[in-house]
Amino acid sequence: LPVRRRTGIGCAVHHRPVLSSTNSFLAGLARRGAPTGTIVLADHQTAGRGKYDRPWVSRPGESLLASVLLRPSRPLADLAQVTLVIAVAAAEAITRSTGLAPQIKWPNDLMVAGRKLSGILCELVLTPEGDLDHIIAGIGINIAQNRTDFPPELQAIATSISAETGRKVDRFDLFAALVERLDHRLTEWERLGFEPARHAWSVRSCTLGQPVTLSAPQAPRQGIAEALGPDGALCLRTADGTLHSVIFGEIPLAAT
Ligand code: BTN
């Protein structure tokens, strides 16, 4: 593998041809004390998981499938930010290795021309006392799929690097860029706080300024996405004029 760093993200890299899920495999390593920054990369997953218990399906070699272990020193209250920081890093890695400029749909979907290119699943593991023990952040990036390779229900809402650029990107070059951007953005977050990533997220956002309808996990709520707050919450202005601070939720993908 082209990346192995002494410290930080990528201090240990486990590459496997097939796993059920890189998140699940890394959860086992984390329980056995793996250090922060440990990464798992798989060529194929047999039971890849998406948000809200959805499956995340791809065929061998056609996606980047990776998970990173984080044992952040920042307080639990700052954790909504992690998933946004990772989205920024993944978007920057894609830009660097393909020239594409993915936009970020709140909180962490990467979109190109209105279709989803990449998804991020952050799982928090708490101690019995309720403190944060670690985070498993899984990143899936569609690389080589043709539009028609996606299941019929996803064809109008999913895309890949090949479908957008007409070119094949080397999976390991993209992985190296991802490790570098994750290391940069997460170190910056630990040292300087959320402001730099908040700015980068806002510049890439396709959500801010738009009317949105939030679905899971709460009841549908409509409003205008006004800003990303300094704590990482989405500031949503509803029709009655009140401003709501939303930490968890999802904006459904719409066919374009
Ligand atoms: C989403 O629903 O948008 C999140 C998708 C996350 C998929 C990635 S692929 C690598 C890692 N392992 C998993 O099982 N899921 C994540």
Residues whose N, C-alpha, C, O or C-beta is under 5 A from the ligand:
A	BS01	BTN	S21 T22 N23 A47 G48 R49 G50 K51 W56 L65 A66 G119 I120 L121 G138 I139 G140
